Amino acid sequence: QVQLVESGGGLVQPGGSLRLSCAASLSAFSLYSVGWYRQAPGKQRELVAQISNGGIRNYADFVKGRFTISRDKDEKMVYLQMNSLKPEDTAVYYCNAQFIWNDYWGQGTQVTVSS
């Protein structure tokens, strides 16, 4: 059974940092493009950052220069380092893995940025 399990969310003050982790139980994990999406209350889910199986990174404009996505293919992990967090970054963050027609999601981890 495929699982993506996120961790690392929580409450942080504006300007602070968090590191999200995603553990993937996927065979052939290295073939997948993996990414982080987020969904704030009343809004649609949106792409935050993505990294292809070849290591090409893609970031949403609103996180460029603040967030960094990385992956460890051997450990089947995906990370999102989030710096200079803003209140508008508050959302549930979801890990995603895609390969051809396969599209898997984690259950999400809450990130709240508030003083």
N, C-alpha and C positions, 0 to 999 in steps of 0.2 A: 504494500500500500504506500502510495506516494504521500509524503508529508513535507511541508515547509513550516518550520516553527520559528517564529520571531521572538526576540527578547531584547531587553535594553531600554524600553520605553519608560516614561515616568514624567515627573513634574520638574521643570527647570526654570530658572529665572531668565528673563530676556538677557541676551548676550552670552548665555551659557552654552555648554556643549553636551551632547549625548552621542553614544555610539550604539547603533542598532545592529543586531546580529540575526542571521537567518541560517538555521541548520536544515539542510536538504537531504532527504532520504530518497535519492534519485540515482538509478543506474545511468551510466553514461552522462553524468552531471556536466562534464567538460564540454559536451555538445550544445548545452543549453545557453541561450541568452538569459540573463537574470537581471532583475531590477527591483526597484522600490517605487511603490505608488502610495498616494495618500488620499484620504477622504475626510473632509471637514463636515461638520453638521450642516445639512441643507445644501451641500454641494456635491458635484459629481466627483468620482474618483479620477485622479490625475497622475500622470507620470512625474516622478521626481528625478530618478536617475536610472540608467540602464547600462549594462556592460555586456558586450557580445561575447560569443565563445572565442573570438579572436582577440579580446581585450580592448575593443574600441568602446569608449565611454561616451555617453550622451546624457546631458543634464538639461532640466527645465531651466529657463532663463531666471526664474525667481530663486534658484539655489546656487547658481554659478558663483564660484569663488567662496562659497560657504560650506557646501557639502561635498563629500568625496565617497564614491562607491568603489568597493574592491571585492575581490573574490579569492578564495583559496580552493583550488580545484581538488587538491589532495584531501583536504578536510571536508569538502563539500559545504563550504560556508560562504555566505555573502554578508558584507558589512556596509553600513552607511555611517560615516563619520559626519556629524552635524555640528557645525560651529556657528557662532554669532546668531544664535536662535532668536527668532522674533515671535511675538504673540500670534501672528498670522500663520506660523508654522504648526500651530496646534491642529492635530488631526490624528486619525488612526492610520498608521503606516503598515502597508502590506508588502510582503515579499512575493515576487512572481518569478516563475521560470517558464520559458517558452522554447519549444523545438518542434518545428514543422507544425503538425496539428495538435501537439501536446501543449497545454496551457494550464499551469498549476498555480494555486494561490495559498498563502498562509492565512491564518485567522486574524492576524493583525495585532499591533501593539500600540497602545495609546501614548501619544506624546502631547504634553500640555506645557505651554510656555506662558508663564504668568508670574507676576511679582506678588 
